[in-house]
Amino acid sequence: MDLFFAHETAVIDDGCVIGENVKIWHFSHIMKGASIGENCNIGQNVVISPDVKIGNNVKIQNNVSVYTGVICEDDVFLGPSMVFTNVINPRSFVERKNEFRSTIVRKGASIGANATVVCGVEIGSYAMIGAGTVVTKDVKPFALVVGNPGKQIGWVSEYGHALVFDENGRAICPETHAFYELKNGSVTKVG
């Protein structure tokens, strides 16, 4: 008996590892060698390519393709129709499967609807990428990035609230009341 749910239209290739309490919805395809952690939700029309690694509690919304070379750590959110790439200079007539570049989405990061993530970048933990953003370079933990090309316009807490830092470089999340510190261009949670 499977410990996960897959809609009857979903295709799951042999050689996948799928954790408990995962839901895989209509017309999605999980390819050979993919690994999906526990308690994930894989929306409609999602493709998870060979050897992709998905952590626990990841939510992948409708119409997302997660290509070989992408790693999503725990608690990642991938918004509807967002896009990953895995080759920097694709051509249909040139074979470049040996040139896939790795993309890492760290714990708790969120990527908004219709965003594009160009391969070879790291999106830091709890970063938030706005809808429609084009990410072309690494994103720091807790950074808020928007636009094309993506530019950092602020900082967010673990719960996704804008952080306003005082003259001492400290901010408080309005929802959890956790403290954050801005020091040398980086944010850390301090309590």
Buried (B, 14 or more C-beta within 10 A) or exposed (E): EEEBEBEEEBEBEEEBEBBEBBBBBEBBBBBEBBBBBBBBBBBBBBBBBBBBBBBBBBBBBBBBBBBBBBBBBBBBBBBBBBBBBBBEEEEEEEEEEEBBBEBBBBBBBBBBBBBBBBBBBBBBBBBBBBBBBBBEEEBBBBBBBBEEEBEBEBBBBBEBBBBEBEEEEBBBBEEEEBBBBBEEEEBEBEE
